[in-house]
Amino acid sequence: MIPYDRLISEMERQLSVARRTNDEYAMREALSAVRSLCEVALGGEGKREEKLVPKMLSTPSAVQSITSLEGKPLVEEDANGGSIFDF
């Protein structure tokens, strides 16, 4: 585990960058770095990962249904043939 004092000093450095810059993009990047460092310090990396991956995609059935579409086209009553615009 990374020592807290090292994380805090990096947070301070990023806050310093955010204070000095006039560029909004650079400020947002520095603040995002501070947020990430806070998550590391608090042990919240797993929670952030859950937000990024929707639960329905992490289930095997969702993955299986996605791969099943690659094999053969879906045939439905109101479909107009093999059009790529069939949805």
N, C-alpha and C positions, 0 to 999 in steps of 0.2 A: 504494500500500500504506500502511496505517496504521502510524505509527511505534510501535515496541515500547514506548517509555516512556509513550505515551498509553494503550496497551492495559493495561500494568501498573498505571498509576494508576487506571484504571477497575476493574480486578480488585481492587485494594486498597479502593476505595470500596465495592464490592459485598461484600467480605469484612467490612468494617466494619458494613454493614447486617446481615449474617448474624449477627455477634457480638452486636449490640445488641438484636435483636428476640427477643421471647418467642413470637411467632407462628410455628408450624411451616411454614405455607404461605409466609409472607414469607421465611423462611430458605431454603426449597427454591428459591424463585424467584431469590434472590440467588446461591445456589450454582449454579443452572442458568445464570445469566448469566456466572458465572466460567468454567464449562465451555465455553460458547459463545465467550467471549473467547479462551480457550486454543486452541480449534480454529481461530479466525481467525489467531492468532499463528503456529500451526504449519502453517497451510495445509491443514487437514483438512476444509474445507467439503465437498468432493466425496465424501469417504468417508462423511460423515454422510448425504448425500443418497442414496447407494447403499443404506444401511440402511433408509431410509424407503420406497423404491420397490422392491418385490420384482422380481427379475430376470425372472420369467415374465410380469409385466405390461408390461415394457418391450419385449417382442418384438412384432413386427407380427402374428404369428399369433394371439397371445392377444387382442389388440385386435380382430382380425377376427372371432374366434369369439364374442366378447361382442356385437358389433354384429349378427352374424347371427341372434341370438336375438330381436332386436327385430322382425324382419320377419314371421316366421310361427311358429306354435307347434311345438314339438318333438313328433314322433310316435314312440312306442315301443310295443313289444308289450304290456308289462304296465301301460301307462298307463290311467287310467280316464277318458278323454275330455278335454274342454277345461278341466278343473278347474285353478284357480290354485294348488291345493295339490299338483299333480303335480311330483314331483321325482325 
